[in-house]
């Protein structure tokens, strides 16, 4: 196993290079030309050093078939969610030239990385090697430059939209490479990357929901593959699988899925955390209030507490006066704990909803997390 030590050294050097020269801070020549060549040379070196590895996996076809079915389910759910959250144009070029360029450069890296992962994990199947290789691929697939230099709001969004999905993806890829083979990794990562690189449209899916989707498909892949492995090793029978109680986990994911939809405001009601003491007599900082979405101000009256936006800041204040002049509502608000009425008029189009209830203290975790990134 001493032959693997030079590979560790080379991988470590390559990892440091990716940290020092991330994609957000380098030229397109490096991304589209130099980096693919480096990855190709690295893959050739790994193939030579790990020559002689044996395929320890049996009945791979059925396992790969399961991965295909699960990933096609992911694609279907992903685009159906676009009907709720909307779609946007893909930033990658989807012209014939752009598709060919992206396939030869960016997509080729995906195949080379997963083949290298497979050989490295099966050449040395120790826990240390599995952990090291997984961490290595996580680091080279995240943008640490952006991670370090982003504002706290951009960073929080990046962690949910990119950092956590990359971690989930690479743990799943290592599991597949270790237990099934590189073909299953090609299927799993290939479909994920194809949506990002080649699809002309992408969904504006909420970051929390994206994390959950990654987690759900990884769980079902793990469940499917682990059951097949136990069947092969005669640890369980098909009857045992039918009687499996993993239905409770499925119900848990459904509950979390619905909860996230509620949190991000898909339904008529949504939760909002109170971030300031301006409504102290009614709500304390850290409380969660339940907002009922409204489409017009027709039913609003003096004394109602509303949730609205002013200069890109969301506010929960009480209505102190409401008038209807020249076909427009003129609304003034005030925080219960403030001495003066708010200086601005609240525009009808900026009103999100009316407060219908509260839950004490439940919003403190989000306040603590938000403060960490300030």
LINJO-V789238 format. One record per residue. N is the residue number from 1. RES is the residue in one small letter. SS is DSSP state (a for helix, b for strand, c for the rest). PSI is psi in radians with two decimals (* if undefined). OMEGA is omega in radians with two decimals (* if undefined). Layout:
# LINJO-V789238
n:N res:RES ss:SS psi:PSI omega:OMEGA
n:N res:RES ss:SS psi:PSI omega:OMEGA
This chain:
# LINJO-V789238
n:1 res:x ss:c psi:-0.03 omega:3.13
n:2 res:x ss:c psi:-0.38 omega:-3.13
n:3 res:x ss:a psi:-0.38 omega:-3.09
n:4 res:x ss:a psi:-0.33 omega:-3.10
n:5 res:x ss:a psi:-0.81 omega:3.08
n:6 res:x ss:a psi:-0.59 omega:3.11
n:7 res:x ss:a psi:-0.75 omega:3.09
n:8 res:x ss:a psi:-0.76 omega:-3.12
n:9 res:x ss:a psi:-0.79 omega:-3.14
n:10 res:x ss:a psi:-0.74 omega:3.11
n:11 res:x ss:a psi:-0.70 omega:3.13
n:12 res:x ss:a psi:-0.73 omega:3.12
n:13 res:x ss:a psi:-0.77 omega:3.13
n:14 res:x ss:a psi:-0.66 omega:3.12
n:15 res:x ss:a psi:-0.75 omega:3.11
n:16 res:x ss:a psi:-0.69 omega:3.11
n:17 res:x ss:a psi:-0.73 omega:3.14
n:18 res:x ss:a psi:-0.53 omega:3.09
n:19 res:x ss:a psi:-0.73 omega:-3.10
n:20 res:x ss:a psi:-0.65 omega:-3.10
n:21 res:x ss:c psi:1.30 omega:3.14
n:22 res:x ss:c psi:2.89 omega:-3.08
n:23 res:x ss:a psi:-0.58 omega:-3.09
n:24 res:x ss:a psi:-0.09 omega:-3.05
n:25 res:x ss:a psi:0.34 omega:-3.13
n:26 res:x ss:c psi:2.97 omega:-3.08
n:27 res:x ss:c psi:2.84 omega:3.09
n:28 res:x ss:a psi:-0.48 omega:3.12
n:29 res:x ss:a psi:-0.69 omega:3.12
n:30 res:x ss:a psi:-0.75 omega:-3.09
n:31 res:x ss:a psi:-0.78 omega:-2.98
n:32 res:x ss:a psi:-0.31 omega:-3.06
n:33 res:x ss:a psi:-1.05 omega:-3.00
n:34 res:x ss:a psi:-0.85 omega:-3.10
n:35 res:x ss:a psi:-0.78 omega:3.07
n:36 res:x ss:a psi:-0.64 omega:3.12
n:37 res:x ss:a psi:-0.74 omega:3.11
n:38 res:x ss:a psi:-0.78 omega:-3.14
n:39 res:x ss:a psi:-0.67 omega:3.10
n:40 res:x ss:a psi:-0.81 omega:3.13
n:41 res:x ss:a psi:-0.67 omega:3.11
n:42 res:x ss:a psi:-0.70 omega:3.11
n:43 res:x ss:a psi:-0.72 omega:3.10
n:44 res:x ss:a psi:-0.77 omega:3.13
n:45 res:x ss:a psi:-0.78 omega:3.14
n:46 res:x ss:a psi:-0.70 omega:3.13
n:47 res:x ss:a psi:-0.71 omega:-3.14
n:48 res:x ss:a psi:-0.82 omega:-3.09
n:49 res:x ss:a psi:-0.61 omega:-3.09
n:50 res:x ss:c psi:0.42 omega:3.13
n:51 res:x ss:c psi:2.54 omega:3.09
n:52 res:x ss:c psi:0.04 omega:3.12
n:53 res:x ss:c psi:2.55 omega:-3.12
n:54 res:x ss:c psi:2.58 omega:3.09
n:55 res:x ss:c psi:1.88 omega:-3.10
n:56 res:x ss:c psi:-0.01 omega:-3.03
n:57 res:x ss:c psi:2.37 omega:-3.14
n:58 res:x ss:c psi:2.78 omega:3.06
n:59 res:x ss:c psi:0.81 omega:-3.06
n:60 res:x ss:a psi:-0.50 omega:-3.01
n:61 res:x ss:a psi:-0.83 omega:-3.12
n:62 res:x ss:a psi:-0.60 omega:3.12
n:63 res:x ss:a psi:-0.76 omega:3.09
n:64 res:x ss:a psi:-0.63 omega:3.10
n:65 res:x ss:a psi:-0.71 omega:3.10
n:66 res:x ss:a psi:-0.74 omega:3.14
n:67 res:x ss:a psi:-0.71 omega:3.12
n:68 res:x ss:a psi:-0.81 omega:-3.11
n:69 res:x ss:a psi:-0.79 omega:-3.13
n:70 res:x ss:a psi:-0.73 omega:-3.11
n:71 res:x ss:a psi:-0.59 omega:3.05
n:72 res:x ss:a psi:-0.62 omega:3.04
n:73 res:x ss:a psi:-0.68 omega:3.10
n:74 res:x ss:a psi:-0.79 omega:-3.14
n:75 res:x ss:a psi:-0.76 omega:-3.14
n:76 res:x ss:a psi:-0.83 omega:-3.14
n:77 res:x ss:a psi:-0.73 omega:-3.11
n:78 res:x ss:a psi:-0.84 omega:-3.09
n:79 res:x ss:a psi:-0.48 omega:3.03
n:80 res:x ss:a psi:-0.65 omega:3.09
n:81 res:x ss:a psi:-0.41 omega:3.07
n:82 res:x ss:a psi:-0.47 omega:3.09
n:83 res:x ss:a psi:-0.43 omega:3.12
n:84 res:x ss:a psi:-0.84 omega:-3.02
n:85 res:x ss:a psi:-0.23 omega:-3.13
n:86 res:x ss:c psi:2.96 omega:-3.12
n:87 res:x ss:b psi:2.78 omega:3.03
n:88 res:x ss:b psi:2.83 omega:-3.11
n:89 res:x ss:b psi:2.43 omega:3.13
n:90 res:x ss:c psi:2.36 omega:-3.14
n:91 res:x ss:c psi:-0.41 omega:3.09
n:92 res:x ss:c psi:2.59 omega:3.11
n:93 res:x ss:c psi:2.25 omega:3.12
n:94 res:x ss:c psi:0.29 omega:3.00
n:95 res:x ss:c psi:2.91 omega:-3.14
n:96 res:x ss:a psi:-0.79 omega:3.13
n:97 res:x ss:a psi:-0.74 omega:-3.13
n:98 res:x ss:a psi:-0.71 omega:3.13
n:99 res:x ss:a psi:-0.76 omega:3.13
n:100 res:x ss:a psi:-0.78 omega:3.13
n:101 res:x ss:a psi:-0.82 omega:-3.13
n:102 res:x ss:a psi:-0.64 omega:3.14
n:103 res:x ss:a psi:-0.78 omega:-3.08
n:104 res:x ss:a psi:-0.48 omega:-3.09
n:105 res:x ss:a psi:-1.19 omega:-3.06
n:106 res:x ss:a psi:-0.81 omega:-3.06
n:107 res:x ss:a psi:-0.54 omega:3.10
n:108 res:x ss:a psi:-0.60 omega:3.10
n:109 res:x ss:a psi:-0.68 omega:3.12
n:110 res:x ss:a psi:-0.86 omega:-3.12
n:111 res:x ss:a psi:-0.71 omega:-3.14
n:112 res:x ss:a psi:-0.74 omega:3.13
n:113 res:x ss:a psi:-0.77 omega:-3.09
n:114 res:x ss:a psi:-0.55 omega:3.05
n:115 res:x ss:a psi:-0.71 omega:3.10
n:116 res:x ss:a psi:-0.74 omega:3.12
n:117 res:x ss:a psi:-0.81 omega:-3.12
n:118 res:x ss:a psi:-0.81 omega:-3.09
n:119 res:x ss:a psi:-0.72 omega:-3.13
n:120 res:x ss:a psi:-0.73 omega:-3.10
n:121 res:x ss:a psi:-0.57 omega:-3.11
n:122 res:x ss:a psi:-0.24 omega:3.04
n:123 res:x ss:a psi:-0.70 omega:3.09
n:124 res:x ss:c psi:1.81 omega:-3.01
n:125 res:x ss:c psi:0.40 omega:3.11
n:126 res:x ss:c psi:2.75 omega:3.14
n:127 res:x ss:a psi:-0.69 omega:3.14
n:128 res:x ss:a psi:-0.77 omega:-3.12
n:129 res:x ss:a psi:-0.73 omega:3.13
n:130 res:x ss:a psi:-0.79 omega:-3.13
n:131 res:x ss:a psi:-0.79 omega:-3.12
n:132 res:x ss:a psi:-0.82 omega:-3.11
n:133 res:x ss:a psi:-0.70 omega:3.13
n:134 res:x ss:a psi:-0.80 omega:3.11
n:135 res:x ss:a psi:-0.70 omega:3.12
n:136 res:x ss:a psi:-0.84 omega:-3.11
n:137 res:x ss:a psi:-0.52 omega:3.06
n:138 res:x ss:a psi:-0.82 omega:-3.07
n:139 res:x ss:a psi:-0.72 omega:-3.09
n:140 res:x ss:a psi:-0.16 omega:3.14
n:141 res:x ss:c psi:0.17 omega:3.04
n:142 res:x ss:c psi:2.76 omega:-3.13
n:143 res:x ss:c psi:1.60 omega:-3.09
n:144 res:x ss:a psi:-0.49 omega:3.10
n:145 res:x ss:a psi:-0.80 omega:3.10
n:146 res:x ss:a psi:-0.67 omega:-3.12
n:147 res:x ss:a psi:-0.68 omega:-3.08
n:148 res:x ss:a psi:-0.62 omega:-2.97
n:149 res:x ss:a psi:-0.06 omega:-3.09
n:150 res:x ss:c psi:2.70 omega:3.02
n:151 res:x ss:c psi:2.87 omega:-3.02
n:152 res:x ss:a psi:-0.57 omega:3.13
n:153 res:x ss:a psi:-0.78 omega:3.09
n:154 res:x ss:a psi:-0.67 omega:-3.13
n:155 res:x ss:a psi:-0.76 omega:3.14
n:156 res:x ss:a psi:-0.73 omega:3.11
n:157 res:x ss:a psi:-0.69 omega:3.13
n:158 res:x ss:a psi:-0.70 omega:3.13
n:159 res:x ss:a psi:-0.77 omega:-3.12
n:160 res:x ss:a psi:-0.69 omega:-3.02
n:161 res:x ss:a psi:-0.48 omega:-3.06
n:162 res:x ss:a psi:-0.90 omega:-2.99
n:163 res:x ss:a psi:-0.93 omega:-3.14
n:164 res:x ss:a psi:-0.79 omega:3.07
n:165 res:x ss:a psi:-0.65 omega:3.12
n:166 res:x ss:a psi:-0.70 omega:3.10
n:167 res:x ss:a psi:-0.84 omega:3.14
n:168 res:x ss:a psi:-0.77 omega:-3.13
n:169 res:x ss:a psi:-0.79 omega:-3.07
n:170 res:x ss:a psi:-0.57 omega:3.03
n:171 res:x ss:a psi:-0.74 omega:3.12
n:172 res:x ss:a psi:-0.73 omega:-3.14
n:173 res:x ss:a psi:-0.71 omega:3.11
n:174 res:x ss:a psi:-0.68 omega:3.10
n:175 res:x ss:a psi:-0.76 omega:3.14
n:176 res:x ss:a psi:-0.79 omega:-3.13
n:177 res:x ss:a psi:-0.64 omega:-3.10
n:178 res:x ss:a psi:-0.66 omega:-2.99
n:179 res:x ss:a psi:-0.35 omega:-3.08
n:180 res:x ss:c psi:-1.06 omega:-3.12
n:181 res:x ss:c psi:3.08 omega:-3.05
n:182 res:x ss:a psi:-0.40 omega:3.14
n:183 res:x ss:a psi:-0.72 omega:3.10
n:184 res:x ss:a psi:-0.62 omega:3.08
n:185 res:x ss:a psi:-0.69 omega:3.08
n:186 res:x ss:a psi:-0.75 omega:-3.11
n:187 res:x ss:a psi:-0.88 omega:-3.08
n:188 res:x ss:a psi:-1.00 omega:-3.08
n:189 res:x ss:a psi:-0.58 omega:-3.13
n:190 res:x ss:a psi:-0.73 omega:3.13
n:191 res:x ss:a psi:-0.73 omega:3.11
n:192 res:x ss:a psi:-0.80 omega:-3.11
n:193 res:x ss:a psi:-0.57 omega:-3.13
n:194 res:x ss:a psi:-0.68 omega:3.12
n:195 res:x ss:a psi:-0.69 omega:-3.09
n:196 res:x ss:a psi:-0.74 omega:-2.98
n:197 res:x ss:a psi:-0.69 omega:-2.96
n:198 res:x ss:c psi:-0.37 omega:-3.11
n:199 res:x ss:c psi:2.33 omega:3.14
n:200 res:x ss:c psi:-0.37 omega:3.11
n:201 res:x ss:b psi:2.63 omega:3.03
n:202 res:x ss:b psi:2.69 omega:-3.11
n:203 res:x ss:b psi:2.64 omega:3.06
n:204 res:x ss:c psi:0.78 omega:-3.07
n:205 res:x ss:c psi:2.46 omega:3.14
n:206 res:x ss:c psi:2.51 omega:-3.06
n:207 res:x ss:a psi:-0.70 omega:3.12
n:208 res:x ss:a psi:-0.70 omega:-3.13
n:209 res:x ss:a psi:-0.61 omega:3.08
n:210 res:x ss:a psi:-0.76 omega:3.09
n:211 res:x ss:a psi:-0.76 omega:-3.13
n:212 res:x ss:a psi:-0.72 omega:3.11
n:213 res:x ss:a psi:-0.80 omega:3.10
n:214 res:x ss:a psi:-0.74 omega:-3.12
n:215 res:x ss:a psi:-0.72 omega:-3.12
n:216 res:x ss:a psi:-0.85 omega:-3.10
n:217 res:x ss:a psi:-0.60 omega:3.09
n:218 res:x ss:a psi:-0.69 omega:3.12
n:219 res:x ss:a psi:-0.79 omega:-3.12
n:220 res:x ss:a psi:-0.59 omega:3.05
n:221 res:x ss:a psi:-0.81 omega:3.10
n:222 res:x ss:a psi:-0.78 omega:-3.11
n:223 res:x ss:a psi:-0.78 omega:-3.12
n:224 res:x ss:a psi:-0.84 omega:-3.09
n:225 res:x ss:a psi:-0.74 omega:-3.12
n:226 res:x ss:a psi:-0.65 omega:3.08
n:227 res:x ss:a psi:-0.72 omega:3.11
n:228 res:x ss:a psi:-0.69 omega:3.13
n:229 res:x ss:a psi:-0.74 omega:3.13
n:230 res:x ss:a psi:-0.57 omega:3.05
n:231 res:x ss:a psi:-0.76 omega:3.13
n:232 res:x ss:a psi:-0.66 omega:-3.13
n:233 res:x ss:c psi:0.08 omega:3.11
n:234 res:x ss:c psi:0.56 omega:3.06
n:235 res:x ss:c psi:-0.61 omega:3.09
n:236 res:x ss:c psi:2.95 omega:3.06
n:237 res:x ss:c psi:2.97 omega:3.11
n:238 res:x ss:a psi:-0.57 omega:3.10
n:239 res:x ss:a psi:-0.64 omega:3.12
n:240 res:x ss:a psi:-0.70 omega:-3.13
n:241 res:x ss:a psi:-0.70 omega:3.14
n:242 res:x ss:a psi:-0.54 omega:-3.13
n:243 res:x ss:c psi:0.04 omega:-3.08
n:244 res:x ss:c psi:2.52 omega:-3.10
n:245 res:x ss:c psi:0.38 omega:-3.14
n:246 res:x ss:c psi:-0.08 omega:3.06
n:247 res:x ss:a psi:-0.53 omega:3.12
n:248 res:x ss:a psi:-0.62 omega:3.10
n:249 res:x ss:a psi:-0.67 omega:3.11
n:250 res:x ss:a psi:-0.76 omega:3.10
n:251 res:x ss:a psi:-0.64 omega:3.10
n:252 res:x ss:a psi:-0.78 omega:3.13
n:253 res:x ss:a psi:-0.68 omega:3.10
n:254 res:x ss:a psi:-0.75 omega:3.12
n:255 res:x ss:a psi:-0.81 omega:3.14
n:256 res:x ss:a psi:-0.69 omega:3.13
n:257 res:x ss:a psi:-0.84 omega:3.13
n:258 res:x ss:a psi:-0.68 omega:3.13
n:259 res:x ss:a psi:-0.75 omega:3.14
n:260 res:x ss:a psi:-0.71 omega:3.07
n:261 res:x ss:a psi:-0.66 omega:3.10
n:262 res:x ss:a psi:-0.79 omega:-3.10
n:263 res:x ss:a psi:-0.68 omega:-3.07
n:264 res:x ss:c psi:0.02 omega:2.97
n:265 res:x ss:c psi:0.52 omega:3.11
n:266 res:x ss:c psi:-0.61 omega:-3.08
n:267 res:x ss:c psi:-3.13 omega:-3.12
n:268 res:x ss:c psi:-0.56 omega:3.12
n:269 res:x ss:b psi:2.54 omega:3.08
n:270 res:x ss:b psi:2.66 omega:3.13
n:271 res:x ss:b psi:2.56 omega:3.09
n:272 res:x ss:b psi:2.32 omega:3.14
n:273 res:x ss:b psi:2.33 omega:3.07
n:274 res:x ss:c psi:2.10 omega:-3.03
n:275 res:x ss:c psi:-0.16 omega:-3.09
n:276 res:x ss:c psi:2.89 omega:-3.14
n:277 res:x ss:a psi:0.30 omega:-3.04
n:278 res:x ss:a psi:-0.34 omega:3.12
n:279 res:x ss:a psi:0.59 omega:-2.98
n:280 res:x ss:c psi:-0.61 omega:-3.12
n:281 res:x ss:c psi:-0.40 omega:3.14
n:282 res:x ss:c psi:-0.74 omega:-3.12
n:283 res:x ss:c psi:2.46 omega:3.05
n:284 res:x ss:c psi:2.73 omega:3.03
n:285 res:x ss:c psi:2.29 omega:-3.10
n:286 res:x ss:c psi:-0.18 omega:3.04
n:287 res:x ss:c psi:2.72 omega:3.00
n:288 res:x ss:b psi:2.26 omega:3.08
n:289 res:x ss:b psi:2.60 omega:3.13
n:290 res:x ss:b psi:2.11 omega:-3.09
n:291 res:x ss:b psi:2.20 omega:3.00
n:292 res:x ss:b psi:2.10 omega:-3.13
n:293 res:x ss:b psi:2.45 omega:3.09
n:294 res:x ss:c psi:2.62 omega:-3.12
n:295 res:x ss:c psi:-0.30 omega:3.11
n:296 res:x ss:c psi:2.96 omega:-3.11
n:297 res:x ss:c psi:0.18 omega:-3.02
n:298 res:x ss:c psi:-0.62 omega:-3.05
n:299 res:x ss:c psi:0.00 omega:3.14
n:300 res:x ss:c psi:2.60 omega:3.13
n:301 res:x ss:c psi:2.90 omega:3.11
n:302 res:x ss:c psi:2.34 omega:-3.12
n:303 res:x ss:c psi:-0.30 omega:3.08
n:304 res:x ss:c psi:2.56 omega:3.05
n:305 res:x ss:b psi:2.17 omega:-3.06
n:306 res:x ss:b psi:2.79 omega:3.11
n:307 res:x ss:b psi:2.04 omega:-3.06
n:308 res:x ss:b psi:2.99 omega:-3.12
n:309 res:x ss:b psi:2.37 omega:3.07
n:310 res:x ss:b psi:2.04 omega:-3.10
n:311 res:x ss:c psi:0.83 omega:3.09
n:312 res:x ss:c psi:0.29 omega:3.07
n:313 res:x ss:b psi:2.25 omega:3.13
n:314 res:x ss:b psi:2.38 omega:-3.00
n:315 res:x ss:b psi:2.48 omega:3.00
n:316 res:x ss:b psi:1.80 omega:-3.13
n:317 res:x ss:b psi:2.87 omega:-3.10
n:318 res:x ss:b psi:2.49 omega:3.08
n:319 res:x ss:b psi:2.19 omega:3.10
n:320 res:x ss:b psi:-0.33 omega:3.04
n:321 res:x ss:b psi:2.55 omega:3.12
n:322 res:x ss:b psi:2.13 omega:-3.13
n:323 res:x ss:b psi:2.72 omega:3.12
n:324 res:x ss:b psi:1.79 omega:-3.05
n:325 res:x ss:b psi:2.28 omega:3.12
n:326 res:x ss:c psi:0.80 omega:3.10
n:327 res:x ss:c psi:0.39 omega:3.11
n:328 res:x ss:b psi:2.49 omega:3.07
n:329 res:x ss:b psi:2.33 omega:3.03
n:330 res:x ss:b psi:1.92 omega:-3.01
n:331 res:x ss:b psi:2.28 omega:3.05
n:332 res:x ss:b psi:2.48 omega:-3.10
n:333 res:x ss:b psi:2.91 omega:3.13
n:334 res:x ss:b psi:2.45 omega:3.01
n:335 res:x ss:c psi:2.38 omega:-3.10
n:336 res:x ss:c psi:-0.49 omega:-3.09
n:337 res:x ss:c psi:0.05 omega:3.13
n:338 res:x ss:c psi:2.68 omega:-3.11
n:339 res:x ss:c psi:-0.41 omega:-3.05
n:340 res:x ss:c psi:2.79 omega:3.06
n:341 res:x ss:c psi:2.56 omega:3.13
n:342 res:x ss:c psi:2.47 omega:-3.05
n:343 res:x ss:c psi:-0.43 omega:-2.99
n:344 res:x ss:c psi:2.73 omega:2.94
n:345 res:x ss:c psi:2.43 omega:3.13
n:346 res:x ss:b psi:2.14 omega:3.13
n:347 res:x ss:c psi:2.51 omega:-3.09
n:348 res:x ss:a psi:-0.72 omega:-3.10
n:349 res:x ss:a psi:-0.25 omega:-3.14
n:350 res:x ss:a psi:-0.06 omega:-3.13
n:351 res:x ss:b psi:2.12 omega:-3.13
n:352 res:x ss:b psi:-0.69 omega:-3.10
n:353 res:x ss:b psi:-3.04 omega:-3.11
n:354 res:x ss:b psi:2.49 omega:-3.08
n:355 res:x ss:b psi:2.26 omega:-3.10
n:356 res:x ss:b psi:-0.14 omega:-3.14
n:357 res:x ss:b psi:3.10 omega:3.14
n:358 res:x ss:b psi:2.76 omega:3.04
n:359 res:x ss:b psi:2.12 omega:-3.06
n:360 res:x ss:c psi:2.39 omega:2.91
n:361 res:x ss:c psi:-0.18 omega:-3.00
n:362 res:x ss:c psi:-0.29 omega:-3.11
n:363 res:x ss:c psi:-0.06 omega:-3.09
n:364 res:x ss:a psi:-0.66 omega:3.11
n:365 res:x ss:a psi:-0.73 omega:3.14
n:366 res:x ss:a psi:-0.57 omega:3.09
n:367 res:x ss:a psi:-0.77 omega:-3.14
n:368 res:x ss:a psi:-0.77 omega:3.13
n:369 res:x ss:a psi:-0.76 omega:3.14
n:370 res:x ss:a psi:-0.72 omega:3.14
n:371 res:x ss:a psi:-0.54 omega:-3.13
n:372 res:x ss:a psi:-0.48 omega:-3.07
n:373 res:x ss:c psi:0.18 omega:3.09
n:374 res:x ss:c psi:* omega:*
